[in-house]
Amino acid sequence: MKKHILIGITGSIAAFKIAQLVSDLVKLDYHVDVIMTKNATQFIAPMTFETLTKHKVYVDTFEREETFDVKHISLAKQADVVLVAPASANVIAKMAHGLADDMLTSTLLACTCPILVAPAMNVHMYENPVTQRNITLLKELKIQIIEPTTGRLACGDQGNGKLAPLPDLLQAIEIALSDKPLLGKKVLISAGPTIESIDPVRFISNHSSGKMGYHLAQQAKAMGADVTLVSGPVSLEAPYGVHIIDVTSALDMFEAIKKQAPQQDIIIKAAAVGDYRPTIYTTEKIKKKGETLSIECTQNPDILAYLGEHKKDHQILCGFAMETENLLEHATQKLKDKHCDLLIANNLFEEGAGFLKDTNVVTIIKKDSYQKLPMLSKKELSRSILYEIIALMEEKNVSCH
Ligand code: CTP
């Protein structure tokens, strides 16, 4: 059955952005209902949302309909999650004090599902102690605030009060809807390539996009984990609610991971770590001379092998292996050498696999078994890997929710 998402839109210029969010949610096959305040209809027409959702948009509590259910109660009952976005200072104040003087606030008061609120307003209205106190009240009531960002606001002022980015709103909804089998667990994930500088202009790196690691972080967060992502340089948006540590070289990554590892329950090494770095970093640009150029390199520490050697009894360690030949043989050897609990092996040359793609074809290798999965999106694959890890934790008798 489709999950029901209720979107409450209030009077803020950012209301127009919600059309894109609603369209994205419908494409993801959610049932979306929209309630607008009267002021919101000054910024964007209800018909936009009726066209996108194929459902009536509600504004007026007392509007007569053919059906005889009490709409603000039935919408509240059907909702699996509610997002109020953009949330004006006015609606935040009403929610904080239990006012129910229109369709949206009456429905919100009747909701028993998780409620998310994404404020958007002028910086001074947002920073006003009254608004801040109301936001604190909402947090105390376990209503989740999706914090606004800083930037140029529609009124021309610069500051905090911009609606959070749409991907954050979408991810917050998906997190609220997900089961939470990893609640209370700490998960460390590494992602992306490393960059090993040769001189101020050049570097050695690889084609890793970081997509696999970022999807894993996003899904682990959705499953309730407390997620830290150690990321090499990538051009991806940070997943919502994940603690990111940006690194550049393999040595940086090693230092960051060494610090984080002891506190973790699960460690997933999806990063494509450079095996070598130039032995000498040349501080001035290397000038062109001669027909050939040789750069002597030194081996980087193997971070996964270090983690395997220092693994605690309760920890699950998951590595990746990128191969171009003899996948099973090479990957099984890596699993053993690096003391991993499981290893996700993929062949770069296989159709649907590879760095820049949104899909992957992998074989999950464990100590005494392996399983080849069909081609999956990196999002679906992330969930499969995390469920494999949960099964291993249960085998080890480490409790999961
Ligand atoms: N890895 C690591 N530190 C390194 C090299 C690799 O932590 N210096 C990790 C990767 O993050 C991955 C796993 O080891 O989880 C396997 O990486 P891969 O590049 O497939 O293998 P290598 O061990 O580097 O061996 P080879 O390059 O010879 O295939």
Boltz pocket constraint, residues with backbone or C-beta under 6 A from the ligand:
constraints:
  - pocket:
      binder: B
      contacts: [[A, 250], [A, 269], [A, 270], [A, 271], [A, 272], [A, 273], [A, 274], [A, 275], [A, 300], [A, 301], [A, 302], [A, 303], [A, 304], [A, 305], [A, 318], [A, 319], [A, 320], [A, 321], [A, 322], [A, 323], [A, 334]]
      max_distance: 6.0
